[in-house]
Structures are given as structure tokens and as C-alpha cells.
Amino acid sequence: MDKILTVVIPTYNMERYLRYCLDSLCVGRGSDVLEVLVINDGSTDSSSAIAHEYEQKSPGIFRVIDKENGNYGSCVNRGLTETKGKYIKILDADDSIDTENFEHFIDFLCTTDADLVLSDFAVVGVDRNVRKVIKYGLGAGTIFDMCKVCGSHSFVNMQMHAVTYKRDNLLQLGYRQTEGISYTDQQWIFIPMVAVKTVAHFDGVIYKYLVGRAGQTMNPEVKMRNVTHTLKCALDMSAEYQRHYDNVRGTALQKYLDARIIPFIKEGYVSSLANYNHDIKKMLADIDCLLKERSPYVYNLIGSKDVSSFHGFEYINYWRRHKNINSMLMRIICRIYLKMLASKLKAREQDPMYVPVSF
């Protein structure tokens, strides 16, 4: 390990955005402290060629790893095996870094030994203009105890864009993301937190998160087509949670993990039931059976009245008891619920921690 920071960039057919992304990482502090790994996930466009240009110009900083397509998680996993940095940060190839603040951020990492470093991030549109800034003010102090901050509103609503981890903790944890599916970025801010004991905050924007581009996986139409990916990702998250459950039970960290997994897996169930048909019925039944087997805690939690009820009607438990229920009835119930949820989400836009996903 001879770097302070490794930035891992999962890349698949990002020729339109990649130069902007890589240019944002070009700062005065260079090969002695910074490593940028572009993990080319079997791109069929010029992404690999573009990345290799930067590797040729600055071989001490940029390194390109060309691999067969395995989706987002496989890029993160490969990056973890290749990284040389004390700290590791994931940067999506269509996003960018605030170049002006980045060098200060690297200097900050040189002076801290926290397990997790949070930094502010900006939401930008396709014109690259800032639409919103998400800030993580933790108050006075340099390093904070994880148990004292993980229950705060800002921490519970954290996005992966804010996170920089100490690499060795992830390796000791044996952390791996699910491969072959989308939406595994949620895993990056879930189980790795089990290894975090101390947290530091860099007061400044580092990550610039692009929203609104065509084909973005957070596009509602794209997301509905990939609801199976969401549930498979949530299933693996739940199984890992069960593995660590005895160690976190009754702690502030358990509350954080519950707050992350509940809305993620519940969205998959509700979206499936709202669009219930023969194929979805089989898929959801299989996932539910595996969830019961791999994570009894999350299985019972997601079916509980406190988590999944509609005016007192426990719709997930009811579906579990009556899987041959009239599909039209279940669709109506869950679509009403989704409309109510949409209204709540609209109100959440006033929350300073709310991150818009489409413009």
C-alpha cells in the first residue's frame, strides 16, 4: 500500500461522460498519493480507449483494467483487489469530482485515520450546473464515534457519493458486492458500516452526482424493469445482515441498518405487488422463500405490522398466506399505497438531505 486514496471508476459504455470525469481528477497532488482505477466492464464503445489515453499521460495515477462484462458490483470487487490506497472511494463514470476541493480532500485524508470519511456532495444536471448541495455537518471535532453519529438524520439518509472507506477494513470484512445486477450501490453504504468504529467529516463538496441523463438506472421506467435486480440485491444485503446480526443487535448501528434495508426491500415488494402478474408472482415468491431462509430477522421485520401495513391491513403477510390471491385486488391495494408514498416523497423534497433522482 503506497497511496493515500484510490478512486475506483466502474465504466460501461460511458464515452460521452468519461473524459469529463477523468479530467476532474487531475490535480496537483499526483502519483505519490493518488491512484485512479478505471474498471472497464466490457464496454463496446470507446470508453477503454479514452481511459488508456489518461493512463499513457499519467501512468503513476491512472490505471485501466479491462474485463468482461459483469455489471457494477464486479467492478467494485475487482477494484478492491487491485487498490493500493489506504482509502477507497467509488466514482461513477458519468459523475465527477469537484477539482478545486479535491486536493484539500487528499490533504485531509493524509492527516486522519478514521475508518469512514464523509464529504459533502452536489447534485448537478446534464448542464453540469449545481442543483443542490447535500451537507453532512457533524458538529465540532475531528473524529467521531460511529455509535454516536450513525443515528443522526443526515447519516441515515446518506448516499454512496459521500463515502470514503479505509480499505483494510473492507478486506478484513471480506466485503463483496453482488455481481451481474444493477442497484448494488446500496450495498456500499450498508454492511461495510459494520467495520466502522470512527467517522471523520470533510467540510466541502467532493462528489458531483449527475441526474437526468437518458437511460440512467434511477429513471422510474428503467427501475421498474429491473425490480428483480433490486430484490436480489436486497436479498444479499439481508443475508449479510443476518451474518452480523448478533454483533449489532441492540446497538445504534442496528437502527441504522434497519433504516437502510427497510425502505429498499419494501420498495421491491410493493412495486412487485403493484404490478402483479404470473411472472412477478413466481419471482417474488422465490425471493420471499430465500429471504425467510437466509435472513429470518429481515423476513419477519418486512412483514411486521409496524413496517408493512396499509390502514392496519398487513398486506405483505396477507400475500404470504394467500399467494393465490386475486391479482387485481393486490395491484389496487399496492397502487393506492404507492400513490400515497409518492405524495410523501414530494413533501420530502423540502428536506435538506433529499437527493433528487430525475429532472
C-alpha positions in Angstrom: 0.0 0.0 0.0 1.7 3.2 -1.2 -1.1 5.6 -1.9 -3.4 7.6 0.3 -6.5 7.4 -1.9 -7.7 5.1 -4.6 -10.7 6.2 -6.7 -12.4 3.3 -8.4 -14.5 4.1 -11.5 -16.8 1.4 -12.8 -17.2 2.0 -16.5 -19.6 0.6 -19.1 -20.2 2.5 -22.4 -19.5 5.9 -20.9 -17.6 7.5 -23.8 -19.9 10.6 -23.6 -19.0 11.3 -20.0 -15.7 9.7 -19.2 -13.3 12.5 -20.3 -15.2 15.0 -18.1 -15.0 12.5 -15.2 -11.3 11.8 -15.5 -10.4 15.5 -16.1 -12.0 16.3 -12.8 -9.4 14.1 -11.1 -6.4 15.8 -12.5 -4.9 17.8 -9.6 -1.5 19.0 -8.4 -1.1 16.2 -5.8 -0.2 13.3 -8.0 1.3 9.9 -8.2 2.7 9.9 -4.6 -0.8 9.9 -3.0 -3.5 9.3 -5.7 -4.5 6.3 -7.7 -7.4 6.2 -10.2 -8.6 2.7 -11.3 -10.8 2.7 -14.4 -12.5 -0.7 -14.4 -13.8 -1.1 -18.0 -16.7 -3.6 -17.7 -16.6 -4.9 -21.3 -17.6 -1.6 -22.9 -18.4 -1.8 -26.7 -17.8 1.9 -27.3 -14.5 3.9 -27.0 -14.5 4.0 -23.1 -11.5 1.8 -22.9 -9.5 3.8 -25.5 -10.3 7.1 -23.7 -9.2 5.6 -20.3 -6.0 4.3 -21.8 -5.1 7.9 -23.1 -5.1 9.1 -19.5 -3.1 6.0 -18.4 -0.4 6.9 -21.0 -0.3 10.5 -20.0 -0.1 9.8 -16.2 0.8 6.2 -15.6 1.6 6.8 -12.0 -2.0 7.9 -11.3 -4.4 6.4 -13.9 -4.6 2.6 -14.4 -7.1 0.8 -16.7 -8.4 -2.7 -16.0 -10.3 -4.2 -19.0 -12.5 -7.1 -18.0 -15.5 -9.0 -19.3 -18.9 -7.5 -18.5 -20.1 -8.4 -15.0 -22.1 -5.4 -14.1 -21.4 -2.8 -11.4 -20.7 -5.0 -8.4 -18.0 -6.9 -10.3 -16.2 -3.6 -11.0 -16.2 -2.7 -7.3 -15.0 -6.2 -6.3 -12.2 -6.0 -8.8 -11.2 -2.6 -7.7 -10.9 -3.8 -4.1 -8.4 -6.5 -5.1 -6.3 -4.0 -7.1 -6.3 -0.9 -5.0 -3.1 0.4 -3.4 -4.7 3.2 -1.4 -5.2 3.5 2.3 -8.7 4.9 1.5 -11.0 3.9 -1.3 -13.8 5.9 -3.0 -16.2 4.8 -5.7 -16.9 7.3 -8.5 -19.4 6.5 -11.3 -18.1 7.3 -14.8 -20.9 9.7 -15.6 -20.3 11.7 -12.4 -17.3 13.9 -11.5 -15.2 15.3 -8.7 -15.0 18.9 -7.5 -11.4 19.5 -8.7 -11.0 22.6 -6.6 -11.7 20.9 -3.3 -10.2 17.5 -4.3 -6.6 18.4 -3.4 -7.7 19.7 0.0 -9.6 16.4 0.5 -6.5 14.4 -0.2 -4.5 16.5 2.3 -7.3 15.8 4.8 -7.0 12.1 4.3 -3.3 12.3 4.9 -4.0 13.7 8.4 -6.8 11.4 9.6 -7.0 7.7 10.5 -10.8 7.5 10.7 -12.5 4.3 9.3 -15.0 6.4 7.4 -14.7 9.8 5.9 -17.8 11.6 4.9 -17.7 14.5 2.5 -20.4 16.8 1.1 -21.7 16.3 -2.5 -23.5 18.2 -5.1 -26.4 17.2 -7.4 -25.8 18.5 -10.9 -28.0 18.5 -14.0 -27.0 17.5 -17.5 -25.7 21.1 -18.0 -23.3 20.4 -15.1 -24.8 23.2 -13.1 -25.3 22.6 -9.4 -28.9 22.0 -8.5 -28.5 21.1 -4.8 -25.7 20.6 -2.2 -26.0 17.8 0.4 -24.1 18.6 3.6 -23.1 16.4 6.4 -22.4 18.7 9.3 -21.4 16.6 12.3 -20.5 19.4 14.6 -17.2 20.3 16.3 -14.4 17.7 16.5 -12.2 15.8 14.1 -13.0 12.1 14.6 -16.4 10.9 15.9 -17.5 7.7 17.5 -19.6 5.7 15.0 -22.3 4.8 17.5 -22.8 8.5 18.4 -23.4 9.7 14.8 -24.9 6.8 12.9 -28.4 7.5 14.2 -28.5 11.1 13.1 -30.9 12.2 10.3 -28.1 13.1 7.9 -26.3 9.8 8.4 -29.3 7.6 8.0 -30.1 9.5 4.7 -26.5 9.2 3.5 -25.8 8.4 -0.2 -22.8 6.5 -1.5 -21.5 9.7 -3.0 -20.5 10.9 0.4 -18.5 7.8 1.5 -14.7 7.1 1.6 -13.7 4.0 3.4 -10.5 2.7 4.9 -9.6 -0.1 2.5 -8.2 -2.6 5.0 -11.5 -2.7 7.0 -13.4 -3.8 3.8 -10.8 -6.5 3.1 -10.9 -7.9 6.7 -14.7 -7.9 6.5 -14.4 -9.9 3.3 -16.8 -7.4 1.6 -18.1 -8.2 -1.8 -20.9 -6.7 -3.9 -23.4 -8.8 -5.8 -22.4 -9.2 -9.4 -24.5 -9.4 -12.6 -27.2 -7.0 -11.5 -27.9 -3.2 -11.0 -28.6 -1.2 -7.9 -25.7 -2.7 -5.9 -24.5 0.8 -4.9 -26.9 0.5 -1.9 -24.7 -2.3 -0.6 -21.7 0.1 -0.4 -23.4 2.1 2.4 -24.8 -1.0 4.2 -22.7 -3.9 5.5 -19.3 -2.0 5.3 -20.6 0.1 8.1 -20.2 -2.9 10.4 -16.5 -2.4 10.2 -16.6 1.4 11.0 -15.7 2.5 14.5 -14.7 6.1 13.8 -16.0 8.8 11.4 -14.5 12.0 10.2 -16.1 14.7 8.1 -14.5 16.8 5.4 -16.4 20.0 5.2 -16.7 20.6 1.4 -18.2 19.2 -1.8 -16.1 16.4 -3.3 -18.6 14.4 -5.4 -20.8 15.8 -8.2 -23.7 13.5 -8.9 -25.3 13.8 -12.3 -29.0 13.3 -12.6 -31.4 13.4 -15.6 -29.4 11.7 -18.3 -31.2 9.3 -20.6 -31.0 5.6 -19.6 -30.0 6.4 -16.0 -30.8 3.4 -13.8 -32.7 5.7 -11.4 -35.1 6.6 -14.3 -38.5 5.2 -13.0 -39.2 3.2 -16.2 -35.8 1.6 -16.2 -36.1 0.9 -12.5 -39.4 -0.9 -12.8 -38.0 -3.2 -15.5 -35.2 -4.1 -13.1 -37.2 -4.7 -9.9 -35.9 -8.2 -9.8 -32.4 -6.8 -9.5 -33.5 -4.6 -6.6 -34.9 -7.6 -4.8 -31.8 -9.8 -5.4 -29.6 -7.1 -4.2 -31.8 -6.7 -1.1 -31.7 -10.4 -0.5 -27.9 -10.5 -0.4 -27.9 -7.4 1.8 -30.3 -9.2 4.2 -28.2 -12.4 4.2 -25.1 -10.4 5.2 -27.0 -8.5 7.8 -28.1 -11.8 9.3 -24.5 -12.9 9.5 -23.6 -9.9 11.6 -26.9 -9.6 13.4 -25.7 -10.9 16.8 -22.9 -8.4 16.9 -25.1 -5.3 16.1 -28.2 -6.3 17.9 -29.5 -3.7 20.3 -26.9 -1.1 19.1 -27.3 2.2 17.3 -25.8 0.5 14.3 -28.7 -1.9 14.2 -31.1 1.1 13.9 -29.0 2.4 11.1 -29.0 -0.9 9.2 -32.8 -1.3 9.7 -33.3 2.2 8.4 -31.4 1.4 5.2 -32.8 -2.1 4.5 -36.5 -1.5 5.2 -37.3 1.1 2.5 -35.1 -0.6 0.0 -36.6 -4.1 0.2 -40.1 -2.8 0.9 -40.0 -0.9 -2.4 -39.2 -4.1 -4.2 -42.1 -5.9 -2.6 -44.6 -3.1 -3.1 -43.6 -2.4 -6.7 -43.9 -6.1 -7.5 -47.3 -6.4 -5.9 -48.5 -3.2 -7.6 -47.7 -4.8 -11.0 -48.6 -8.4 -10.0 -48.8 -11.0 -12.8 -47.9 -14.6 -13.2 -44.2 -14.0 -13.8 -43.9 -11.5 -10.9 -45.8 -13.8 -8.6 -43.2 -16.6 -9.2 -40.2 -14.3 -8.9 -41.5 -12.7 -5.7 -42.5 -16.0 -4.1 -39.0 -17.4 -4.8 -37.3 -14.3 -3.3 -39.5 -14.4 -0.3 -38.7 -18.0 0.3 -35.0 -17.3 0.1 -35.3 -14.3 2.4 -37.0 -16.5 5.1 -34.2 -19.0 4.8 -31.2 -16.6 4.7 -32.4 -13.8 7.0 -35.2 -14.6 9.4 -34.8 -11.3 11.1 -35.4 -9.2 7.9 -38.1 -11.6 6.8 -40.1 -11.0 9.9 -39.3 -7.3 10.0 -40.5 -6.6 6.5 -43.8 -8.4 7.2 -44.5 -6.8 10.5 -47.4 -4.5 11.1 -45.1 -1.6 12.0 -43.3 -1.8 8.7 -45.8 -3.1 6.1 -49.4 -2.3 6.8 -51.9 -0.1 5.0 -54.6 1.3 7.4 -54.0 -1.7 9.6 -54.0 -4.2 6.7 -50.8 -6.2 6.8 -50.6 -6.6 3.0 -47.2 -8.5 2.8 -48.2 -11.0 5.5 -51.6 -11.4 3.8 -49.9 -12.1 0.5 -47.6 -14.6 2.2 -50.6 -16.5 3.5 -52.6 -16.2 0.3 -50.2 -16.3 -2.7 -53.1 -17.2 -5.0 -54.9 -14.0 -4.0 -56.8 -12.3 -6.8 -54.0 -10.4 -8.5 -56.3 -7.4 -9.4 -57.1 -6.8 -5.7 -53.4 -6.9 -4.8 -52.5 -4.5 -7.6 -55.2 -2.0 -6.5 -54.1 -2.1 -2.8 -50.4 -1.5 -3.6 -51.0 1.1 -6.3 -53.0 3.2 -3.8 -50.1 2.8 -1.4 -47.6 3.9 -4.0 -49.7 7.0 -4.7 -49.7 7.9 -1.0 -45.9 7.2 -0.9 -45.4 9.5 -3.9 -47.2 12.3 -2.0 -44.9 11.8 1.0 -41.8 11.8 -1.3 -43.0 15.0 -2.8 -43.1 16.6 0.7 -39.6 15.2 1.4 -38.2 17.4 -1.3 -38.0 20.2 1.3 -35.7 18.0 3.4 -32.1 19.3 3.0 -30.9 15.7 2.8 -33.2 14.8 0.0 -31.4 13.7 -3.2 -33.5 14.1 -6.4 -33.1 11.3 -9.0 -34.7 12.8 -12.1 -35.3 16.2 -13.6 
